[in-house]
Amino acid sequence: MDLVEILTRPAGKTLEFKRDLSSPEGVLKTLVAFADTAGGTLLVGVEDHTRNVRGVPYALDVEERIANIVSDSIAPRLLPEIDILPRRRTQVIAIQMHPSAARPHYLKREGAESGAYVRVGSTNRRADAEMLQELRRTARGENYDEQPKVDVDSEAPDFRAASESFKPLRTPRRRDLVTLRLLATQQGHTVPTGGGMLLFGRERERHFPDASIQAGRFDGLDKSRILERAEFRNPPVGAIEDAIAFIEKHSPYSADIGRVRRTDCWNLPPVAVRQAVIYAVAHADYAQRGAPIRISIFDDRLEIENPGLLPFGLTIADLEHGISKLRNRVIGRVFHAFGLIE
């Protein structure tokens, strides 16, 4: 572990600094959040804001204390890697935590339902009930949109709409819908999955009232004055087309003057807009309530936001290296079949 290199980086999702162990509660929360989210490194003996290395006296004793409080205070049990790193005339304790397959971990004192934490930026946030469910699904290797909707029957999806959507490709048979996991078998009965209801459900708004796209064109560089707004509540494929049309309508154009005719050119790269809108829909966390996808168009930029943290185990640095992790497998399979994602 290169301490000099680490000290050049700011605190963030996978890195935190602690001056000492005077507040072990904060250290424990960070380690739980690292294990539950994407892993990380905690340095003890370094000031947070200045990154001034104060060091740790009696480093071997501090190392043993850390191992003991982690073992006594966190469940399921965690085994962090603890190293003593020399720095000039002192030493720093480095605690490295990998993403855990046994998540969610929690502080025993706070209990399983209140003591789990996730990492958001450089902060630790208590995991709410929906987040705990996602942590458990991740540990089991499951996706929210693949789970059977046991409260509805097999006729809840609109098979005519599904057939129309697939028509340019092929006419889907019932077994194709099972293969795509639009339908699943639960206790001997065929029922739609969450993804099946999201994409083709007859009453999708009753089951997913916030699965919509809200779009707005704002005057200037902030949201103080809105010029036009729209909400697209139709099924995802149609909502994507409507949202892109809204962006095209309200985005600035430039003119390319040719020898005879003028050609209007969209200032926003069409490929980037298409990918941003489609992936906002494909990667949204539909287990959350009250959080639609939002598109905001300003004079100088386009902003697209969707609900949910990055999938657990994934960081911004991973994205920059081309590493991807699909949150919604059912939606991903259907979008791939439609040629919407690669």
N, C-alpha and C positions, 0 to 999 in steps of 0.2 A: 504494500500500500504506500503510495507516494504522498507523504504528508504535505510537502511543499506545493504539489499540484492541487491537492484538495483545498489548501488555504487560499488559492486564487479564485475559487468558485463561491458564489453566494449561497446562502441557505436556501433550500427549495424542497421539492417533493421528496427527494431521496438524500438530503443532507441537512444536518442540524448541528449547531455548536452549543455546548454548555460550559459555563465558566467553571462549575464544580458540581458536587453532589449534594449541595445544601438543600435542594428540592428534588428528592428522588421521584416524587409523584410525576413531575414533568418529564423526567427521563423515561419512566415506565409508560406513560401515555404515548410518547414518541415511538418507543420500540413496538408497542402494540399496533400503532398506526402504520409503521413501516411493514410489519409482518402481514397486516391485513390488506395493504394496498400494493406497493410495488417494490418493497424492500428499501434499504437505505443505510447510511452510515451516520453515526452520532459520535462526535468528538467531544470528550470531556477534558477541560483544561484550556479551552479556547473561548474568548469572549465573542458573543454573538455578532454584535454590530461592527466592531472594529476588527474582529478576527485576530486580536492580539493574543499571543500564546502566553498564558500565565503558568501553564504546567500543573502537574498534579504531584503533591508530596506523597511519599510512601505509595508509589504506584502499585506495587504488588498487593498491598492491603486494600486499595481502592478496587482493583480488579476482582479480588475475592468478594468484596462487599457487593459489587454489581452483580456478579454471578448469583449470589445468595438472594438478593432482593428480586431479581428476575424470576428465579425458581420459586420463591415463596409467594409472589404477588400476581403472577399471570397464569391464566389457564386458557386453553390447553397449554401444556408446558412448552416453553420456547428455549432453544439452545443457540444463543447468539455467538458469533465469533468475536472474542475480545483480545485485542492486541495492545501492547505497550510500545509506543513509538517515541524514539529519542528526538529531541529538538533542542539543539544547542546544549545548555546546561540543565535542562529539565526534561520531563517526559509527558506525553499525552496519551490518554486512553482512547482507543478507537473501538467502537462497538458496531459490528456489521451485522445487519439483519437481512435475510433473504425473504422473498415472498413465500408465505407459508401455504402448504396444501391443506392445513388443518384449520384454516380460517372459518369463522371469526374467532380471534383471540380477544380476551377481555381482562380487565382488572378484577381480581377476585373480590376485592372490597366493595366494588360497585355492582357486581353481579353480571350475569350473561346478557341481560336485556339492556343494561344501561352502561356497561363498562367497556364496550367495544369502540374503537376509534379508527378513523381513516385519515389519510393524508390529503389535504387540499392545499396546493401550493406549499408554503412553508409553515402551515398551521395544522394542528390536529383537531379534527371535528368529531364529535360524538356521532356514532352511527345510529340513525333512526330505524324504525321497524322495517321500512322498505329496503334500506341499505343492508340491514342484517340478512334479509331474505336473499338479496343479491350475492352477498358474501357466501352464504350457504350454497346457493346454486353454483357459484364459481368453484367452490371446493368439491362439489359433486360432478363438475364438468357439464352442467346443464345450462340451457339458455331460457330466458323468460318466455320468448315467443315460441319455444318448442313444447311448453307445458300444456297438457290437455286442459280444455275448459270443461270441467265436469258438470257445470251448471247449465249447459246447453246441449242440444242433441245434434245428430249428424246432419240435420237439414238446416241448421242455422247459417252455414255459408251459402251464398248466392251462386249456385253452380252455373247458372246461365251467364252471370257476369264473369265468372272465372273462365268459362269456355270462350266468351268473346275476347277476353284479354289474351288468351293463348292462341286465338284463331290464326293470326299471321304465322305462328310457328307450327302448331299441330292441334288437333282436338284432344284435350286431355281426357283420360279415363279415370275412373275412381281410384284405381291403384296408383296412377300417377300422382294424385293428390296426397296419397299416403306416403309415396316415395319422397315427395317434396316436404312432407311433414305438415301439410295443411290440415290433414286429418291424422288422428292417432287412436290407438285402441286403449281403452281404459276399463279394466274389470269386465272384459268381454264385449264392451260396447264401443262403437266408433263415434268419436266426438271430435270437434274441431280443436285445433291448438290455438294459442294466443295469436300466432302469426296468421293462421287461417282466418280468424275473426277480424284481425286488423286489415288484412288485404281484401277479403271478400265477404265479410259478415253482413247479414241482412240488418242486424241491429248493432253495428259496430260502435255507434256513438253511445249506446247505453253501456257497453262494456268498456269503451275507451273514450270517455267524453272529452279528453284533452288531446287526443291524437289528431291535431289539426295544424295548419300552417298559418300564422298571422304575419301579414306583410304591411309595411308602411313606408311611404315616401315623405321624408322630412325636409323642411326648408332650412338650409344652412348646414351646420356641422354638428348639431346636437338635436335632442328630441323635444325641444321647447315648442316647436310649431310643426304640426303635421299637415301635409297637403292632401294626402289620400291614404286610406287604409282599406285592407281587404282581409277576409279570412276564408281559407279553403278547407272545407270539412269533408270533401268527397274522398273516396278511397285513395291510398297513397300514390298510385301511378298517375291518376288524373290530377291530384293535388300538385304533384311535381311539375306537370306540364303547365298548369295554371300559374304556379309560382314563378316559373321561368318567364312566362309571358308577361307577368306583372313587372318583373325586373327589366325585361327588354323595353317595356312601355315607358318606364320611368328613369332609365339610365341615359346619360348624355351620349350624344353622337358627335362624330367629327365628319367632315366632308373631304373626300378624296376627289380632287378635280382632275378629270381625265382630259384627253384631247378634245372630246366633244361633250361628254356627259359627266355629271357629278354623281359619285357613289357615296351614300351615307354609310359610315363605319361605326359599329358599336364600340365604345371606348373600353368596355369591360371585356376581357378575353372570354369568348363563349365557352371554351372547353373548361376553364376554371370555374365559371358560374355553374355550368351543368354538373360538374363533379361535386362542388360544394353543396348544392341543393340536394342532389341524390344521396350523398353520403350523410347529410344531416338527417334525412329520413331513415336511411338504412341503419344508422348507429344510434338513434335516439333511445333513451331508456323509457320504454312505455309503461314500466311499473310505477313510475312517478305520477303523481296527480297534481293538477294545477300548473303544468309546465309544458305548454305547446312549443312547437318550433317557431322561431321568430326571425323574420327577415327585415332588416332596416336599411333603407337606401338614403344616403346623405349626398350633399353636393360633391364630396371628395372621396367617398368610399361606400362599400357594400359590406354589411355585417350580417352573418348568419349564425344563429345559436340554437343548439338543441339541448334537451334535458339530459342530465347524467354526467358522471365523472368519466374519465378515461377508463376503459376496461381494466380490471385489476391485473396487475403485473405489467402494465404498459406505461411508458413515460414519453414525454415530448421528445426526448433524445432518441427513443426508439423510432418514433414517427419520422424523424429527420433522416434516419438510416433505412427507411423503406419497410420497417417492420409493421405489420398490420395484424389486428385481431378483431374478428367480426363479432359484434355484440348480439345481433339478431340473425340466427342461421336460417330460419325459414324465409324471412324477408330477403336475405342475401341470395338464397338459392333461386327464388322467384325473380328477383331483379337480374340475376345472372342469366337466367333463361330468356328474359325479355331483352337482353343486351343493354341493360342500364348500367351495370357495373362489370368490371373486368376481373 
